[in-house]
Amino acid sequence: MQNFIQEKHQTEAIEALKTILSYPSYLQEDPTGKTPFGSDIQAVLEKNFGIDRGVRV
């Protein structure tokens, strides 16, 4: 069977997961309402969007 995930992609995916999982992920309501789930969750969402654009399979 052919290996569909190349080592480079696997390494990139693992590093992306490490980055995302390093952020606190508990609800911290923002009193201003700008980040409904808290600033840390907003930051990880923005980071995730950036990672998604950079990792291509």
C-alpha positions as CSV (number, residue, x, y, z in Angstrom):
1,M,0.0,0.0,0.0
2,Q,1.3,3.4,-0.9
3,N,2.0,5.9,1.9
4,F,-0.2,8.9,1.2
5,I,1.2,11.1,3.9
6,Q,4.7,12.2,3.2
7,E,7.0,12.7,6.2
8,K,7.3,16.5,5.5
9,H,3.5,16.8,5.7
10,Q,3.3,14.7,8.8
11,T,6.0,16.9,10.5
12,E,4.2,20.1,9.5
13,A,0.8,18.8,10.8
14,I,2.4,17.7,14.1
15,E,4.0,21.1,14.6
16,A,0.7,22.9,13.7
17,L,-1.1,20.8,16.3
18,K,1.5,21.5,19.0
19,T,1.1,25.2,18.3
20,I,-2.7,25.1,18.5
21,L,-2.8,22.9,21.6
22,S,-0.4,25.3,23.4
23,Y,-3.1,27.9,23.8
24,P,-5.4,27.9,26.8
25,S,-8.8,26.6,25.6
26,Y,-11.2,27.3,28.4
27,L,-14.0,29.9,28.2
28,Q,-13.0,33.4,29.3
29,E,-15.9,35.6,28.4
30,D,-14.9,39.0,27.1
31,P,-16.9,41.8,28.8
32,T,-16.6,44.0,25.7
33,G,-18.2,41.3,23.5
34,K,-15.4,41.6,20.9
35,T,-14.3,38.0,21.5
36,P,-17.4,36.0,22.6
37,F,-15.3,33.0,23.8
38,G,-12.3,35.0,25.2
39,S,-9.1,36.4,23.8
40,D,-7.1,33.1,24.0
41,I,-9.7,31.2,22.0
42,Q,-9.9,34.1,19.5
43,A,-6.1,34.0,19.2
44,V,-6.0,30.2,18.5
45,L,-8.7,30.6,15.9
46,E,-6.8,33.3,14.1
47,K,-3.6,31.2,14.4
48,N,-5.4,28.2,13.0
49,F,-6.6,30.1,10.0
50,G,-3.0,31.2,9.3
51,I,-1.7,27.6,9.7
52,D,-4.5,26.3,7.4
53,R,-3.3,28.6,4.7
54,G,0.3,27.5,5.1
55,V,-0.1,23.7,5.3
56,R,-1.0,22.1,2.0
57,V,-1.4,18.4,1.3
